[in-house]
Amino acid sequence: MQEHDFHSGTISDTIEISSDEGAGSDGFKSTDAEEKPARKKEDRASTKRQGMPSSKGVPAPRHKRKSSRTSMGSELADYLASNAEYMQYMMKSDHECMKIQQKRENQQDEKEAAGVRAAQVEARVRNAREVLANEVMPDDMKEVARKVLLDYFTNVN
């Protein structure tokens, strides 16, 4: 008796070894017990193949896929809805940040413009003092310098 191991399991077959030349080309004589189970297996496989309806492609699975698809679909819809809400929140937040940044930039621009105006006024006042301090300057120039100084001192906050 010999055992043959296959990947699908172990199959025990009884094989009698004989030295008869009429037994076959390989010297093995098989018994009826060996042939009958093999035929039964072949018959079962052929009946299963015949019993199954032949269709092209992969047969549909027996479990219900629709329920898993709907739950996946609802999860996806929930995810997309929450993602859309998050994106709207982020857009509003970014818009508010942009408004604040724009306001700061405008204030900075106003400060710079005020600084430039103040520098121009200071330059005029310095020039007017120099004109008044110089005795060689004509009287009409001294009058303009006095007006500049008068405006400067009356508008100082």
QUICORQUI-V627122 format. One record per pair of residues at least 12 apart in sequence whose ideal C-beta (glycine too) atoms are under 10 Angstrom apart, sorted by the first residue. I is the first residue (numbers start at 0). J is the second residue. D is the distance in Angstrom with one decimal. If there is no record, write none. Layout:
BEGIN
i/j/d
I/J/D
I/J/D
END
This chain:
BEGIN
i/j/d
0/12/8.4
0/13/5.5
0/14/7.8
0/15/9.3
1/13/8.2
1/14/6.0
1/16/9.1
10/36/8.9
10/37/9.8
12/29/8.4
12/30/8.9
12/32/8.4
12/33/5.4
12/36/8.8
12/37/9.2
13/29/8.9
13/30/6.1
13/32/6.4
13/33/6.8
14/27/5.7
14/28/7.8
14/29/6.5
14/30/7.8
14/33/7.1
15/27/7.7
15/28/5.2
15/29/7.9
15/30/6.6
15/33/9.7
16/28/7.6
120/147/9.0
120/150/9.1
120/151/6.5
120/154/8.9
120/155/9.6
121/151/9.0
123/144/9.1
123/147/5.4
123/148/9.0
123/150/9.0
123/151/7.5
124/144/9.4
124/147/6.8
124/148/6.5
124/150/9.5
124/151/5.1
124/152/9.0
126/144/7.6
126/147/7.9
127/140/9.6
127/141/9.2
127/143/7.9
127/144/3.8
127/145/7.6
127/146/8.5
127/147/4.2
127/148/5.1
127/149/9.5
127/150/9.6
127/151/7.8
128/144/7.6
128/147/9.4
128/148/7.3
129/144/8.4
130/142/9.8
130/143/7.7
130/144/4.0
130/145/9.1
130/147/8.7
130/148/9.6
131/144/5.1
131/145/7.0
131/147/9.7
131/148/7.5
132/144/9.5
END
